[in-house]
Structure formats: structure tokens, C-alpha cells
Amino acid sequence: MPLDEALSDRIRQILDARKVRFTEKKMFGGLCFMVDDKMLMGAREGRIMVRIDPEEEAKSLKIKGARPMDFTGRSMKGYLFVDEKGFDLDEDLEYWVSLCLKFNPKAKSSRKKG
């Protein structure tokens, strides 16, 4: 699945409007947005990957387009895939960005120190 530049631009615009400092990193065949050296969310053609509070997962899975993220056949707690029907509207994408930003301060960094 190739990178979705239009979707990536939509995410950038939301983060810029909120004055969030972020970096971008190509990962998993798409583009990941990083905040404070932690993965915030990712964009690939037709879907986003979101990193949310695991306590919000059950509620979030009830939202249109959301499903567990499972790279290896096993779902990863606190990570979801959302297909385009779940973020077609700007307010829907803003909701997912907000949920990711809310969890980011509590998320552990996977960056190796030293």
C-alpha cells in the first residue's frame, strides 16, 4: 500500500493548526507522525493507524471504520487501523488526531537511548 500524500497533508494541517511540534518518519509502508519522539499516528493509502489509550480502545472500536491493528495476526493493545470511511470528514480525522494527542504524553517512547 503506497503512501497517501493527500491524507498526510490533512494530518499535517491539523497538527500545524494546533501548533503541535512533530516529525515525520517513513515506516510500515506509510508515513508516521511522531510527537516527543513517540509515534502519534500513521497514514497509508486508504487508512490511518492510530495510537490511543488502551482504556479507550473498546469504545473506539465501535466507531465506523475502526478495527484492531494486527500486523502479525495478533492485535496490538492501544493501536487501531481506521479505514477511510472513518475519517472521510475533516471533523472525523480531527477526532482521531485529538485522541492520539491525548494519549501521547502517557505513551512510552520506543526510541533507544544511548
C-alpha positions as CSV (number, residue, x, y, z in Angstrom):
1,M,0.0,0.0,0.0
2,P,1.6,3.3,-1.1
3,L,1.9,6.5,0.8
4,D,-1.2,8.7,0.7
5,E,0.1,12.3,0.2
6,A,-3.4,13.9,0.4
7,L,-4.1,12.2,3.7
8,S,-0.7,13.0,5.1
9,D,-1.3,16.7,4.2
10,R,-4.7,16.6,6.0
11,I,-2.9,15.3,9.1
12,R,-0.1,17.9,8.8
13,Q,-2.7,20.7,8.5
14,I,-4.5,19.6,11.7
15,L,-1.2,19.3,13.7
16,D,0.0,22.7,12.3
17,A,-3.3,24.4,13.2
18,R,-2.9,23.1,16.8
19,K,0.7,24.2,16.8
20,V,2.0,20.7,17.6
21,R,5.7,20.1,17.0
22,F,6.0,16.9,15.1
23,T,8.4,15.0,12.9
24,E,7.7,12.5,10.1
25,K,9.2,9.1,9.5
26,K,8.6,6.6,6.7
27,M,7.6,3.4,8.4
28,F,5.4,0.4,7.7
29,G,5.0,1.3,4.1
30,G,3.5,4.7,5.0
31,L,4.3,7.8,6.9
32,C,4.3,8.0,10.7
33,F,3.9,11.3,12.6
34,M,6.0,11.5,15.7
35,V,5.4,13.8,18.7
36,D,8.0,13.9,21.5
37,D,9.9,11.0,19.9
38,K,6.8,8.8,20.1
39,M,4.6,7.5,17.4
40,L,1.4,9.5,17.3
41,M,-0.3,8.0,14.2
42,G,0.4,6.8,10.7
43,A,-1.0,7.3,7.2
44,R,-1.2,4.9,4.3
45,E,-3.4,4.8,1.3
46,G,-6.9,4.4,2.4
47,R,-6.3,4.1,6.2
48,I,-4.7,5.6,9.2
49,M,-3.1,3.8,12.1
50,V,-3.8,5.4,15.5
51,R,-2.1,5.0,18.8
52,I,-4.6,5.6,21.6
53,D,-5.0,4.9,25.3
54,P,-5.7,1.2,25.6
55,E,-8.6,2.1,28.0
56,E,-10.3,4.0,25.1
57,E,-9.9,1.0,22.7
58,A,-13.3,-0.7,23.3
59,K,-15.2,2.5,22.8
60,S,-13.1,3.5,19.8
61,L,-13.7,0.1,18.0
62,K,-17.4,1.0,17.9
63,I,-16.6,3.9,15.6
64,K,-17.2,3.5,11.9
65,G,-14.1,2.2,10.1
66,A,-12.1,1.3,13.2
67,R,-10.6,-2.2,13.7
68,P,-7.8,-3.7,15.7
69,M,-4.3,-3.3,14.3
70,D,-2.8,-6.7,13.7
71,F,0.4,-7.0,11.8
72,T,1.3,-10.4,13.0
73,G,-2.2,-11.9,13.3
74,R,-2.4,-10.7,16.9
75,S,-3.9,-7.3,17.8
76,M,-1.7,-4.7,19.5
77,K,-3.2,-3.1,22.5
78,G,-3.7,0.7,22.0
79,Y,-3.3,0.6,18.2
80,L,-6.1,0.6,15.7
81,F,-6.5,0.8,11.9
82,V,-9.2,3.2,10.7
83,D,-10.3,2.9,7.0
84,E,-11.2,6.0,5.0
85,K,-14.9,5.8,5.8
86,G,-13.9,6.5,9.4
87,F,-12.1,9.8,8.6
88,D,-13.7,11.0,5.4
89,L,-14.9,14.1,7.0
90,D,-12.4,16.6,8.4
91,E,-14.1,16.5,11.8
92,D,-13.7,12.7,11.9
93,L,-10.0,12.9,11.2
94,E,-9.6,15.7,13.8
95,Y,-11.3,13.4,16.3
96,W,-8.7,10.7,15.7
97,V,-5.8,13.2,15.9
98,S,-7.2,14.5,19.2
99,L,-7.5,11.0,20.6
100,C,-3.9,10.3,19.7
101,L,-2.6,13.6,21.1
102,K,-4.5,13.0,24.3
103,F,-2.6,9.7,24.8
104,N,0.8,10.8,23.6
105,P,2.0,12.3,26.9
106,K,1.3,8.9,28.6
107,A,2.8,6.8,25.8
108,K,6.2,5.2,26.2
109,S,8.9,6.2,23.7
110,S,10.3,3.3,21.7
111,R,13.4,5.4,20.9
112,K,16.6,3.7,22.1
113,K,18.7,5.8,24.4
114,G,22.5,5.8,24.4
